Amino acid sequence: MARVKGAMMTRKRRKKTLKMAKGYYGAKSKLFRTAKEAVMKSGNYAYIGRKQKKRDFRRIWITRISAGCKLNGMNYSTFINGLKKAGVDLNRKMLSEIAISDPAAFTALCEQAKAALK
């Protein structure tokens, strides 16, 4: 049986890593070993960033809803509690969009929440 040499696959793997490191500063885009380290590190940052993005958006939505609630004389937690008791099933993203684009509808939601709490 003939011996299999791995040069072709090794070159392919290295080219792939160097292509991913394109645009990195200095040796990180030229030398395989440093490029591999940089690509692994950036992959970790990207993975963490995808989780943080979800947190950040939720925080923004809650801040916007809270600001809308304060204009209607409520705080965020009583508003959400009132909506749950009223059976209004809107997620925070939609509530924040309503608070920004249609303040009259948001006021109606606040009134609904207040009525459900009494």
Secondary structure, 3 states (H helix, E strand, C coil): CCCCCCHHHHHHHHHHHHHHCCCCCHHHHCCHHHHHHHHHHHHHHHHHHHHHHHHHHHHHHHHHHHHHHHHCCCCHHHHHHHHHHHCCCCCHHHHHHHHHHCHHHHHHHHHHHHHHHC
